[in-house]
Amino acid sequence: MKNIAALQKVVTAALPDVEPTTAELDAIDVELPLILAEVELLDAQIITLDRAPNELDGRRIPRARRRVLAARRALANRPGSPEAA
């Protein structure tokens, strides 16, 4: 019986275990309020998929949208951001 082996080189090389740099972690910290606000909005939208929206859901989604917009505004107005220039 013949062994079957790949005749081509490996297409994807194994990536080394690389930790995020300090600059990358700082960028995540800066964007964390926006990330959390977007997760909250997504959670509010997912809740309404399973059932008919009630009065609380009717207030939860717009509140979450306002928090996302406020977080985006704060991030854009941050000194040193490209949008603030």
N, CA, C and O atoms as a GROMACS GRO file, in nm:
protein
  340
    1MET      N    1   0.084  -0.116   0.000
    1MET     CA    2   0.000   0.000   0.000
    1MET      C    3   0.089   0.123   0.000
    1MET      O    4   0.190   0.129   0.071
    2LYS      N    5   0.051   0.222  -0.081
    2LYS     CA    6   0.129   0.345  -0.091
    2LYS      C    7   0.078   0.447   0.010
    2LYS      O    8  -0.042   0.458   0.035
    3ASN      N    9   0.172   0.519   0.067
    3ASN     CA   10   0.135   0.630   0.155
    3ASN      C   11   0.099   0.751   0.070
    3ASN      O   12   0.166   0.782  -0.028
    4ILE      N   13  -0.007   0.819   0.109
    4ILE     CA   14  -0.047   0.940   0.038
    4ILE      C   15   0.002   1.058   0.120
    4ILE      O   16  -0.029   1.069   0.239
    5ALA      N   17   0.077   1.146   0.058
    5ALA     CA   18   0.131   1.263   0.127
    5ALA      C   19   0.111   1.385   0.039
    5ALA      O   20   0.103   1.374  -0.084
    6ALA      N   21   0.103   1.499   0.100
    6ALA     CA   22   0.088   1.623   0.026
    6ALA      C   23   0.217   1.654  -0.048
    6ALA      O   24   0.327   1.641   0.007
    7LEU      N   25   0.202   1.693  -0.173
    7LEU     CA   26   0.318   1.725  -0.254
    7LEU      C   27   0.350   1.875  -0.252
    7LEU      O   28   0.453   1.918  -0.304
    8GLN      N   29   0.262   1.951  -0.191
    8GLN     CA   30   0.283   2.096  -0.184
    8GLN      C   31   0.329   2.136  -0.045
    8GLN      O   32   0.316   2.062   0.052
    9LYS      N   33   0.384   2.256  -0.040
    9LYS     CA   34   0.426   2.310   0.089
    9LYS      C   35   0.303   2.347   0.169
    9LYS      O   36   0.194   2.363   0.114
   10VAL      N   37   0.321   2.360   0.296
   10VAL     CA   38   0.212   2.400   0.384
   10VAL      C   39   0.167   2.541   0.345
   10VAL      O   40   0.249   2.631   0.328
   11VAL      N   41   0.037   2.558   0.331
   11VAL     CA   42  -0.016   2.686   0.284
   11VAL      C   43  -0.011   2.791   0.395
   11VAL      O   44   0.030   2.904   0.371
   12THR      N   45  -0.052   2.755   0.514
   12THR     CA   46  -0.050   2.851   0.624
   12THR      C   47   0.055   2.808   0.726
   12THR      O   48   0.055   2.694   0.774
   13ALA      N   49   0.140   2.899   0.756
   13ALA     CA   50   0.244   2.869   0.854
   13ALA      C   51   0.187   2.884   0.994
   13ALA      O   52   0.093   2.960   1.015
   14ALA      N   53   0.242   2.813   1.086
   14ALA     CA   54   0.198   2.823   1.225
   14ALA      C   55   0.239   2.959   1.280
   14ALA      O   56   0.356   2.999   1.271
   15LEU      N   57   0.143   3.030   1.336
   15LEU     CA   58   0.173   3.161   1.394
   15LEU      C   59   0.229   3.144   1.534
   15LEU      O   60   0.180   3.063   1.612
   16PRO      N   61   0.330   3.222   1.565
   16PRO     CA   62   0.383   3.214   1.702
   16PRO      C   63   0.282   3.274   1.799
   16PRO      O   64   0.200   3.358   1.762
   17ASP      N   65   0.290   3.231   1.922
   17ASP     CA   66   0.202   3.287   2.025
   17ASP      C   67   0.251   3.428   2.056
   17ASP      O   68   0.352   3.448   2.122
   18VAL      N   69   0.175   3.525   2.007
   18VAL     CA   70   0.213   3.664   2.024
   18VAL      C   71   0.109   3.732   2.112
   18VAL      O   72  -0.010   3.727   2.083
   19GLU      N   73   0.155   3.794   2.217
   19GLU     CA   74   0.068   3.868   2.307
   19GLU      C   75   0.045   4.006   2.250
   19GLU      O   76   0.129   4.057   2.176
   20PRO      N   77  -0.068   4.069   2.283
   20PRO     CA   78  -0.091   4.206   2.236
   20PRO      C   79   0.010   4.302   2.298
   20PRO      O   80   0.054   4.285   2.412
   21THR      N   81   0.044   4.402   2.220
   21THR     CA   82   0.141   4.501   2.270
   21THR      C   83   0.071   4.595   2.367
   21THR      O   84  -0.051   4.596   2.379
   22THR      N   85   0.152   4.672   2.435
   22THR     CA   86   0.098   4.771   2.528
   22THR      C   87   0.012   4.873   2.455
   22THR      O   88  -0.091   4.915   2.507
   23ALA      N   89   0.054   4.913   2.336
   23ALA     CA   90  -0.024   5.010   2.257
   23ALA      C   91  -0.160   4.952   2.218
   23ALA      O   92  -0.261   5.023   2.222
   24GLU      N   93  -0.163   4.825   2.182
   24GLU     CA   94  -0.290   4.761   2.146
   24GLU      C   95  -0.382   4.752   2.267
   24GLU      O   96  -0.502   4.775   2.256
   25LEU      N   97  -0.327   4.718   2.382
   25LEU     CA   98  -0.408   4.711   2.504
   25LEU      C   99  -0.460   4.849   2.543
   25LEU      O  100  -0.573   4.862   2.591
   26ASP      N  101  -0.378   4.952   2.524
   26ASP     CA  102  -0.423   5.088   2.553
   26ASP      C  103  -0.535   5.130   2.458
   26ASP      O  104  -0.629   5.198   2.500
   27ALA      N  105  -0.526   5.091   2.331
   27ALA     CA  106  -0.632   5.124   2.234
   27ALA      C  107  -0.762   5.055   2.272
   27ALA      O  108  -0.870   5.112   2.256
   28ILE      N  109  -0.753   4.933   2.320
   28ILE     CA  110  -0.873   4.861   2.364
   28ILE      C  111  -0.934   4.931   2.485
   28ILE      O  112  -1.056   4.945   2.494
   29ASP      N  113  -0.850   4.975   2.578
   29ASP     CA  114  -0.901   5.046   2.696
   29ASP      C  115  -0.972   5.174   2.657
   29ASP      O  116  -1.073   5.211   2.717
   30VAL      N  117  -0.920   5.243   2.556
   30VAL     CA  118  -0.982   5.367   2.510
   30VAL      C  119  -1.119   5.338   2.448
   30VAL      O  120  -1.214   5.414   2.470
   31GLU      N  121  -1.130   5.230   2.372
   31GLU     CA  122  -1.253   5.198   2.302
   31GLU      C  123  -1.350   5.114   2.385
   31GLU      O  124  -1.460   5.085   2.339
   32LEU      N  125  -1.312   5.074   2.504
   32LEU     CA  126  -1.394   4.986   2.586
   32LEU      C  127  -1.534   5.041   2.616
   32LEU      O  128  -1.630   4.964   2.610
   33PRO      N  129  -1.552   5.169   2.647
   33PRO     CA  130  -1.689   5.218   2.669
   33PRO      C  131  -1.778   5.200   2.545
   33PRO      O  132  -1.896   5.165   2.558
   34LEU      N  133  -1.724   5.222   2.427
   34LEU     CA  134  -1.801   5.203   2.304
   34LEU      C  135  -1.833   5.055   2.284
   34LEU      O  136  -1.945   5.021   2.246
   35ILE      N  137  -1.738   4.969   2.310
   35ILE     CA  138  -1.760   4.825   2.294
   35ILE      C  139  -1.871   4.778   2.389
   35ILE      O  140  -1.960   4.704   2.348
   36LEU      N  141  -1.866   4.821   2.513
   36LEU     CA  142  -1.968   4.781   2.610
   36LEU      C  143  -2.105   4.835   2.574
   36LEU      O  144  -2.206   4.767   2.592
   37ALA      N  145  -2.111   4.960   2.522
   37ALA     CA  146  -2.239   5.017   2.481
   37ALA      C  147  -2.297   4.940   2.362
   37ALA      O  148  -2.418   4.918   2.356
   38GLU      N  149  -2.212   4.899   2.269
   38GLU     CA  150  -2.260   4.823   2.154
   38GLU      C  151  -2.308   4.684   2.196
   38GLU      O  152  -2.405   4.633   2.140
   39VAL      N  153  -2.242   4.624   2.293
   39VAL     CA  154  -2.286   4.493   2.345
   39VAL      C  155  -2.422   4.508   2.413
   39VAL      O  156  -2.509   4.422   2.398
   40GLU      N  157  -2.440   4.616   2.488
   40GLU     CA  158  -2.568   4.640   2.554
   40GLU      C  159  -2.680   4.657   2.452
   40GLU      O  160  -2.790   4.605   2.471
   41LEU      N  161  -2.653   4.731   2.344
   41LEU     CA  162  -2.754   4.748   2.239
   41LEU      C  163  -2.785   4.614   2.173
   41LEU      O  164  -2.902   4.584   2.147
   42LEU      N  165  -2.684   4.537   2.146
   42LEU     CA  166  -2.706   4.406   2.085
   42LEU      C  167  -2.787   4.315   2.176
   42LEU      O  168  -2.876   4.244   2.129
   43ASP      N  169  -2.758   4.317   2.305
   43ASP     CA  170  -2.837   4.238   2.401
   43ASP      C  171  -2.983   4.280   2.402
   43ASP      O  172  -3.073   4.196   2.405
   44ALA      N  173  -3.007   4.411   2.398
   44ALA     CA  174  -3.144   4.461   2.397
   44ALA      C  175  -3.217   4.417   2.270
   44ALA      O  176  -3.336   4.385   2.274
   45GLN      N  177  -3.148   4.417   2.158
   45GLN     CA  178  -3.209   4.374   2.033
   45GLN      C  179  -3.234   4.224   2.032
   45GLN      O  180  -3.336   4.180   1.979
   46ILE      N  181  -3.144   4.147   2.087
   46ILE     CA  182  -3.161   4.001   2.091
   46ILE      C  183  -3.281   3.964   2.178
   46ILE      O  184  -3.355   3.872   2.145
   47ILE      N  185  -3.300   4.035   2.288
   47ILE     CA  186  -3.413   4.006   2.377
   47ILE      C  187  -3.545   4.016   2.301
   47ILE      O  188  -3.636   3.936   2.323
   48THR      N  189  -3.555   4.115   2.212
   48THR     CA  190  -3.681   4.136   2.140
   48THR      C  191  -3.703   4.033   2.030
   48THR      O  192  -3.812   4.027   1.974
   49LEU      N  193  -3.603   3.954   1.997
   49LEU     CA  194  -3.620   3.852   1.893
   49LEU      C  195  -3.705   3.735   1.942
   49LEU      O  196  -3.778   3.675   1.864
   50ASP      N  197  -3.694   3.703   2.069
   50ASP     CA  198  -3.762   3.586   2.124
   50ASP      C  199  -3.909   3.610   2.157
   50ASP      O  200  -3.990   3.517   2.159
   51ARG      N  201  -3.943   3.736   2.182
   51ARG     CA  202  -4.080   3.764   2.226
   51ARG      C  203  -4.121   3.901   2.177
   51ARG      O  204  -4.039   3.978   2.126
   52ALA      N  205  -4.248   3.930   2.192
   52ALA     CA  206  -4.298   4.062   2.155
   52ALA      C  207  -4.243   4.166   2.252
   52ALA      O  208  -4.244   4.144   2.373
   53PRO      N  209  -4.194   4.278   2.201
   53PRO     CA  210  -4.138   4.379   2.290
   53PRO      C  211  -4.243   4.436   2.385
   53PRO      O  212  -4.355   4.468   2.344
   54ASN      N  213  -4.207   4.448   2.511
   54ASN     CA  214  -4.297   4.508   2.609
   54ASN      C  215  -4.255   4.653   2.632
   54ASN      O  216  -4.168   4.705   2.562
   55GLU      N  217  -4.316   4.717   2.730
   55GLU     CA  218  -4.287   4.859   2.755
   55GLU      C  219  -4.141   4.881   2.794
   55GLU      O  220  -4.079   4.979   2.752
   56LEU      N  221  -4.087   4.791   2.874
   56LEU     CA  222  -3.948   4.803   2.916
   56LEU      C  223  -3.854   4.790   2.796
   56LEU      O  224  -3.757   4.866   2.785
   57ASP      N  225  -3.882   4.695   2.707
   57ASP     CA  226  -3.799   4.679   2.588
   57ASP      C  227  -3.807   4.802   2.499
   57ASP      O  228  -3.709   4.841   2.435
   58GLY      N  229  -3.926   4.863   2.496
   58GLY     CA  230  -3.944   4.984   2.417
   58GLY      C  231  -3.857   5.099   2.465
   58GLY      O  232  -3.823   5.188   2.386
   59ARG      N  233  -3.821   5.099   2.592
   59ARG     CA  234  -3.733   5.201   2.647
   59ARG      C  235  -3.587   5.157   2.644
   59ARG      O  236  -3.496   5.240   2.634
   60ARG      N  237  -3.564   5.027   2.654
   60ARG     CA  238  -3.427   4.974   2.663
   60ARG      C  239  -3.348   4.997   2.534
   60ARG      O  240  -3.232   5.037   2.539
   61ILE      N  241  -3.411   4.970   2.420
   61ILE     CA  242  -3.339   4.982   2.292
   61ILE      C  243  -3.300   5.128   2.262
   61ILE      O  244  -3.184   5.152   2.230
   62PRO      N  245  -3.392   5.225   2.271
   62PRO     CA  246  -3.349   5.364   2.247
   62PRO      C  247  -3.243   5.412   2.346
   62PRO      O  248  -3.153   5.487   2.309
   63ARG      N  249  -3.253   5.369   2.472
   63ARG     CA  250  -3.154   5.407   2.572
   63ARG      C  251  -3.017   5.350   2.533
   63ARG      O  252  -2.915   5.419   2.544
   64ALA      N  253  -3.015   5.226   2.487
   64ALA     CA  254  -2.889   5.165   2.446
   64ALA      C  255  -2.833   5.234   2.322
   64ALA      O  256  -2.711   5.252   2.310
   65ARG      N  257  -2.920   5.275   2.229
   65ARG     CA  258  -2.874   5.348   2.110
   65ARG      C  259  -2.812   5.482   2.150
   65ARG      O  260  -2.709   5.522   2.095
   66ARG      N  261  -2.875   5.551   2.244
   66ARG     CA  262  -2.820   5.679   2.291
   66ARG      C  263  -2.684   5.660   2.357
   66ARG      O  264  -2.594   5.743   2.341
   67ARG      N  265  -2.668   5.550   2.430
   67ARG     CA  266  -2.537   5.524   2.494
   67ARG      C  267  -2.430   5.496   2.390
   67ARG      O  268  -2.315   5.538   2.406
   68VAL      N  269  -2.466   5.425   2.283
   68VAL     CA  270  -2.370   5.400   2.175
   68VAL      C  271  -2.329   5.531   2.109
   68VAL      O  272  -2.211   5.555   2.086
   69LEU      N  273  -2.427   5.616   2.080
   69LEU     CA  274  -2.396   5.744   2.017
   69LEU      C  275  -2.312   5.832   2.109
   69LEU      O  276  -2.220   5.899   2.062
   70ALA      N  277  -2.341   5.832   2.237
   70ALA     CA  278  -2.263   5.911   2.332
   70ALA      C  279  -2.119   5.859   2.342
   70ALA      O  280  -2.025   5.937   2.350
   71ALA      N  281  -2.104   5.728   2.340
   71ALA     CA  282  -1.969   5.669   2.346
   71ALA      C  283  -1.892   5.700   2.218
   71ALA      O  284  -1.772   5.728   2.223
   72ARG      N  285  -1.959   5.695   2.104
   72ARG     CA  286  -1.892   5.730   1.977
   72ARG      C  287  -1.851   5.877   1.977
   72ARG      O  288  -1.741   5.912   1.933
   73ARG      N  289  -1.940   5.964   2.026
   73ARG     CA  290  -1.910   6.106   2.032
   73ARG      C  291  -1.790   6.131   2.123
   73ARG      O  292  -1.700   6.207   2.087
   74ALA      N  293  -1.789   6.068   2.238
   74ALA     CA  294  -1.678   6.086   2.332
   74ALA      C  295  -1.547   6.037   2.273
   74ALA      O  296  -1.442   6.098   2.293
   75LEU      N  297  -1.552   5.927   2.201
   75LEU     CA  298  -1.432   5.873   2.138
   75LEU      C  299  -1.384   5.964   2.026
   75LEU      O  300  -1.264   5.986   2.010
   76ALA      N  301  -1.478   6.018   1.948
   76ALA     CA  302  -1.440   6.107   1.837
   76ALA      C  303  -1.387   6.241   1.888
   76ALA      O  304  -1.299   6.300   1.825
   77ASN      N  305  -1.438   6.288   2.000
   77ASN     CA  306  -1.395   6.417   2.055
   77ASN      C  307  -1.272   6.406   2.144
   77ASN      O  308  -1.225   6.507   2.196
   78ARG      N  309  -1.222   6.289   2.160
   78ARG     CA  310  -1.104   6.268   2.243
   78ARG      C  311  -0.983   6.337   2.179
   78ARG      O  312  -0.962   6.323   2.059
   79PRO      N  313  -0.904   6.410   2.257
   79PRO     CA  314  -0.786   6.476   2.199
   79PRO      C  315  -0.693   6.374   2.136
   79PRO      O  316  -0.664   6.269   2.192
   80GLY      N  317  -0.646   6.408   2.019
   80GLY     CA  318  -0.554   6.318   1.949
   80GLY      C  319  -0.620   6.222   1.854
   80GLY      O  320  -0.552   6.151   1.781
   81SER      N  321  -0.754   6.218   1.853
   81SER     CA  322  -0.822   6.130   1.759
   81SER      C  323  -0.829   6.199   1.623
   81SER      O  324  -0.838   6.322   1.617
   82PRO      N  325  -0.825   6.124   1.514
   82PRO     CA  326  -0.828   6.184   1.381
   82PRO      C  327  -0.954   6.264   1.356
   82PRO      O  328  -0.951   6.363   1.283
   83GLU      N  329  -1.067   6.223   1.415
   83GLU     CA  330  -1.193   6.290   1.394
   83GLU      C  331  -1.198   6.425   1.463
   83GLU      O  332  -1.269   6.515   1.418
   84ALA      N  333  -1.123   6.442   1.571
   84ALA     CA  334  -1.126   6.565   1.648
   84ALA      C  335  -1.049   6.677   1.580
   84ALA      O  336  -1.070   6.794   1.611
   85ALA      N  337  -0.962   6.644   1.487
   85ALA     CA  338  -0.880   6.746   1.419
   85ALA      C  339  -0.960   6.823   1.317
   85ALA      O  340  -0.906   6.912   1.251
   0.00000   0.00000   0.00000
